[in-house]
Amino acid sequence: MHSVLMASLLALQSAGAPPPANDAQLSQENRALLSCSAAFALVSHGQANGNEAALKWPQLETRGREFFVRSLAQLMDQTGLDRTGISALVSREAQRIVDSDEIEQIMPACLVMLRASGV
């Protein structure tokens, strides 16, 4: 099941994708949706692979996937980007989170956002 989450993140890593929307064009809410979607995908992938750091968070396979799908659909609607553009945007955000080692800092707020979403 985690493959659904990771598919969007990994789809364009080796493909020549068009440049994604400038992050400055995203609203604060859209940036939060993007960051949390990427964080949930990373944690869900880690949980599926038995990563100890990921396993300390609540299980995200089902609710995280639903949040991911809904959030990216909302981003598509609000930005006008197609699936390729959104995939590139979320891939870049996931890489930024990994590179800056921010998962620990953003997951608590993302879990609040997940609860508030009703998913």
C-alpha positions in Angstrom: 0.0 0.0 0.0 2.8 2.4 0.7 3.7 2.2 -3.0 0.8 4.5 -3.8 2.4 7.2 -1.6 5.9 6.6 -3.0 4.9 6.4 -6.6 4.3 10.2 -6.8 7.6 10.8 -5.0 9.7 8.5 -7.2 7.9 8.9 -10.5 10.1 11.7 -11.8 13.4 11.1 -10.2 14.9 9.8 -13.4 12.6 11.5 -15.8 13.2 15.0 -17.2 10.2 16.8 -15.6 9.3 20.4 -16.3 10.2 22.8 -13.5 7.6 22.8 -10.7 5.8 25.9 -9.5 7.9 28.3 -7.6 7.4 27.8 -3.9 6.8 31.5 -3.5 3.6 31.1 -5.6 2.2 28.7 -3.0 0.1 29.9 -0.2 1.1 29.1 3.4 -1.6 26.5 3.5 -0.5 24.9 0.3 3.1 24.8 1.5 1.9 23.1 4.7 -0.1 20.6 2.6 2.9 19.9 0.4 5.3 19.5 3.4 3.0 17.2 5.3 2.2 15.1 2.3 5.9 14.6 1.6 6.6 13.9 5.3 3.7 11.3 5.5 5.0 9.6 2.4 8.6 9.5 3.8 7.4 8.2 7.2 5.0 5.7 5.6 7.8 4.3 3.4 10.0 4.0 6.4 7.4 2.2 8.4 6.8 -0.2 5.6 10.5 -0.9 5.6 10.8 -1.3 9.4 12.8 1.9 9.9 13.0 2.4 13.7 12.7 6.2 13.5 9.6 6.0 11.3 8.0 3.3 13.5 7.8 5.7 16.5 5.1 7.8 14.7 1.5 6.6 14.4 0.8 4.2 11.5 0.3 6.3 8.4 -0.3 3.7 5.7 -4.1 4.4 5.3 -4.7 7.9 6.8 -1.4 9.3 5.5 -2.1 8.0 2.0 -5.6 9.5 2.0 -4.2 12.9 3.2 -1.5 12.7 0.6 -4.0 12.0 -2.2 -6.5 14.7 -1.1 -3.8 17.3 -0.5 -2.2 16.8 -3.9 -5.6 16.9 -5.6 -6.2 20.2 -3.8 -2.8 21.5 -4.8 -3.5 20.6 -8.5 -6.8 22.5 -8.3 -5.3 25.5 -6.7 -2.1 25.8 -8.7 -3.2 24.6 -12.1 -0.3 22.1 -12.2 -0.9 18.7 -13.7 0.2 15.4 -12.2 3.7 15.7 -13.5 4.1 19.2 -12.0 2.7 18.1 -8.7 4.9 15.0 -8.6 7.9 17.1 -9.2 6.9 19.6 -6.5 6.3 16.9 -3.9 9.5 15.0 -4.9 11.5 18.2 -4.4 9.9 18.9 -1.0 10.6 15.3 0.1 14.2 15.7 -0.9 14.4 19.0 1.0 13.0 17.4 4.1 15.5 14.6 3.9 18.4 16.9 3.2 17.6 19.2 6.0 16.7 16.3 8.4 13.5 18.1 9.3 11.1 15.1 9.7 11.3 15.2 13.5 10.5 18.9 13.6 7.5 18.9 11.2 5.8 15.6 12.0 4.1 16.9 15.2 2.4 19.8 13.3 1.6 17.4 10.4 -0.1 15.0 12.7 -2.3 17.9 14.1 -3.1 18.8 10.5 -4.0 15.1 9.8 -6.4 15.0 12.8 -7.9 18.4 11.8 -8.5 17.1 8.2 -10.9 14.5 9.4 -9.1 11.8 7.4 
